[in-house]
Amino acid sequence: MKSILVREFGGPEVLKLEEVPTPRPAAGQVLVRIHAAGVNPYDTYMRAGTYSVKPALPYTPGSDAAGVVEAIGDGVKRVRPSDRVYTAKTVTGAYAEYALALEEQVHSLPGKINFGQGAGVWVPYGTAYHALHHSAEARASETVLVHGASGGVGSAAVQMARAMGLTVLGTAGTQKGIDLVKREGAHHVFDHSKPGYQEEILKATRGRGMDIVLEMLANVNLATDLKLLATNGRVIVIGNRGEITINPRDLMLRRASARGFTLWAITPAEEAEIHAGLIAGLENGTLRPVVGKELPLAEAARAHKEILEAGATGKIVLLP
């Protein structure tokens, strides 16, 4: 089978398409024929060797994919060959024609969701669910600002928050992104490349401020996020690429908080809840993964460059 391999940490050019043996499932494992693999920002950090998780070399990137069960190992009972599934982590990596996963890492993919969309479920929607439900403890009637709302996690959060009954404000940096955020359900959308857009956000809340801010680029926005909060507001840090200086008094004055998390640290109970919620939303149509671009598996390096570019919209997926 064809697979992307990383034999040394470095830039996108270290992603090489190679021919490797097709794996066979051992007990408790599932072999998935990959129809689409999702590209996430953390994939790029791991490839560069700067992520908190550093895999042994060589390795195949990717945790998110969608496809069909090809074979199952002894003891597997939750899925059968020919079942449509999405993956939430894998054993052998998702950037490949086939991937091994543990039985608990594969989940039913509803029929109305295509494989490209299915490849954009786990990290984007799992992150949005964890941020809104577990970390922010969001409640209907609250206001939420989604920074970077046109990206994979951002668009997932907009859909989810709208379905939960929150008033949703979003930001994007291009007209294409702004149109996407509006289409996915945000009540108000702001151009974060425009000077003074923070004042427009406060004006939209009649000066009250935000109950929740979902922050995708904390090293740029966190200091100003704190000034946008309402009393008892909370910033949930989802993404960050560097250091920033903040004034803790902005938290003190508002009895507010800034919270961070990583999806890899969720508990088994939280993970079970996330998948149950996501599958229900995918089935009833409130959750609709947005695919921004599909690229051949051989163009993984291009995908790793483009996912970090400003103005990226929706999910980038690789097609084996």
N, C-alpha and C positions, 0 to 999 in steps of 0.2 A: 504494500500500500504506500501511498504518498503521504508524507508528514513533514511539517516544519520542525527543524531541529535547531537548538541553540547550543553550540559547542564552546562558546566563550562569551562572557558578558561584554556588552558594548552597545554600539548604535544599532539602528534598524538593519544595517547591512549584515549583521550576524545571523539573521533569520534566513535559513537555507532550506529549500525544498529538497528532500531526499527520499529515496526508496528504502523502506524498512519492512521487516516481517509483520504481517497482520497478527495481532495478539489473540490469544484464546482465553476465554473467561475461566478462572478458577472458581472454587466454591464461593458462593456469595457475591460473585461478580457478574456484570452484564456487559456484553459487547454491543456497542451502538454504532450503526452505520451513520456517519455524520452527513447531514444534508446542509447544515449551515453552522458556523462557529462565530460567536460574538467576540468582538475586540473591545477590551476595557482599558482605561488609562493605567490601572495597576499592572497590566501585562507589560507595558512599556517600562515601568520602573523596575520590575523583576528582571526583564531582559537586560537592562542596564546595570544590574547588580546593586541598585541603590534601595531596593525595597526591604522591608523588615523580614520578609520571608525570602530566603536565598536557596533555590533548589540546587540539587546536585547536578553537575554537568555530565553528559549532555541531557537536555530535557526538551519536551514539546510544550509550548505555552498553551494557555486557555483553560478556563473552567466552565464557560457557558457554551452550550451547543444544543442543537435540536436534530432529531433524526428518528430512525426506526431501530428497534431492538433486533439485532442480527442473531444473537445466541445468548444463552444464559448458562451460568454455572450451577453446580449442585446446590440445592437448598434455596434457590431463588423462587419466591412465590408471588411477589407483588407485580411483576411484569412477565410478559411472554413474548416470544419472537413475533415480529410484525407490529408490535405496539408502537404508537407514536409517543415520543418522550422528549422532555428537555432535561438537560443535566445541570446540576448544581455542584460543581467541582467534578473532577474525574481522577482516575488513577494514572493514566498515561498521557493526558493532555488533549485538548479539544481541536487544535489546529492540525487536523489529520482526516484521512478518509474513514478511519475507524478509531474508536476510543473505548478503553475499558473504564468502567465505573463500578463503584460498590452499589449494591442493590438500593441502599438508602440515598444514593446520589442521583437517581433517575426518578422522574416524576411525570405523570400523565400530561400530555399536551392536548388540550381541547381541539376538536376538529375545526373550529372556526379560526384558529390561529395557524398561520403557515409556518414553515420551518425557519424562514428568515426572521420572523417575529419571535419564534420560540427561542432563537439564539440570543435574543435580547431580554430574556426574562430574569434570570437569577440575580446577577450583580445589580443591574439597574433597579428592578422592581423589589428585590429583596432588600436593597439599601433603602429605598424610599419607604417601604413598609416599616422597617426597623427604626428609621428616623422618626416617622410620624407617630406610630403606635407605641413603640417601646421607649424611645428616648424623649421625644417631645410630649408624649401622652396627650396628643391632640384631641380636641373635643369639637363637636359640631358647634357652629356659630363663632368660632375663633377665626382670626385672620392669620394667614401664612404668606410669607414672601419666599419665593423660590428663586434664588440667584442662579443664573445659567440654566433657565428653564427649558431651553431648546435642545439640550443634550439628552443623553440616554436616561440618566437618573432624574434630571430635571423634568422631562416630559412625563416620566412615570409618576413623579411626585405631584405634578399638576393634576393628572387624571385621578389619582388616588385621593388627594385632598378634596377635590371637587365632589367626588362620590361620597366622601365622609361628611359633607355639609359645611366645609370651611369656606370662607371668602378667600379666594386665591389671587395673589398678585405675583407676577413673574417678571424676570428681566431676560433680555437677549441683546446681542450686539449687532445684528443685521436685520434688514427688513424681512428676509426669508425666515429668520428665527422668530421674529415678533409675530409673523403671520401664523407660524406653527404653534406657538404658545397660545395664541388666541383660539386657534382651531381645536386645541386639546382641552380647552375649558377654563382658562384663566379669566377672571373678571376684569382685571386690569393688567396691562403689559407696558413695561418701560424699557427704553433703550439705555443700557448701562454704559454705552460709549459716549453718551451725551452729558456734558457737564451739568451738575445740579439735579440729576435725576432723583437723588435721594429726597430733595424737597418735594418733588412731585409725588413720591410715595407717601410721605407724611400728609400731604394735602389730600390724597385719596382716602386716608383713614381719618380725615378731619382733625388731624393733629394728635390723635390717640396713640398711634404707633402700632407695631406688629406684636401679636402674641408669640409668633414663631417665625424664625428666619432659618431656612435651610441653605447652608453656605457651601458652595462647591469650590471656592477659591479663597480660602480664609486668609492667605498671606497678602491678598489684595484688599479684601472687603471687611475683615473682621472689626477693625477699629470703627468704621462708620456703621456697621451693623448694630453695634451696641447702642448707638445714638438713635436708632430707629425703633428700639423696643418699647413696648408698653410696660406698665407696671406688671411685675411677675413674668415678663417675657423671657424667652429662651432662644439662644442661637444654637443650632445643631451643626457642628462642623463635620461635613461629609468629605470635603476635599481640601488639600493644602499642598503647596509646593515651596514653602520656605518660611522664614521667620517674619514676625510683624510685632510692632509695639502697640499696646493698647493702654487705655486709661481705666483702671479698675473702678474708678469713681462712677463711670458710666453704668457699671453693673450695680454698684451700691445704691445710687440714686433711684434706680428702678426696681430694686429687689430682684434683679434679673440673674440669668446664668448663661454660661457658654459651656456646651457639652460636646464631647467628641466620642467617636466609637470606631471600631473596625468590624466589618461584617464577619471576619474570621473568628471573632471572639464570642459570637452568639452561643447561647446555651442550646442543648437539644430541644428543650421545650419551646424556646423562641423560634427555632428553625421550623419545627412542626407547625407552629401557628402561622408563620410566614407563608409556607407552601399552601396550607389550607386556604388562607386568605387570597393568595395570588391565583390559585386555580379557580376559585369561585369568581373572582373578578374577570378572569379570562373567559370563563364560561358565559357570564351574563353580559359581557361586552363593555363593562365600565373600565377595564384595563385593555389597552390596545397598543402594544409595542410599536414604536415608530422606527422603521428602517430608513436611515438616511442614505446609505450607499451599500451596494453589494460588490465585492471584488473577488477575483479568483484566489484560491489558496496561495498560489505562487506569488501574489502581490501583498503578502503579509507585511513586508517592509514598508510599502506605501501606506498601508492601513495604520501602522504604528506612527508614521509621521503625521498623517492627516488627523488622527484622533486628538492630537494635542494642539492643533491649530485653532486660532480664534475663529468663531463663527461656525464651527462644526454643528450640524443639526442631526438629531435622531441617532440611530445606532449604526455603526459600521459592522458588517458581517462578511465573513470569508466563505466562499463556496468551493468545497473540495471537488 
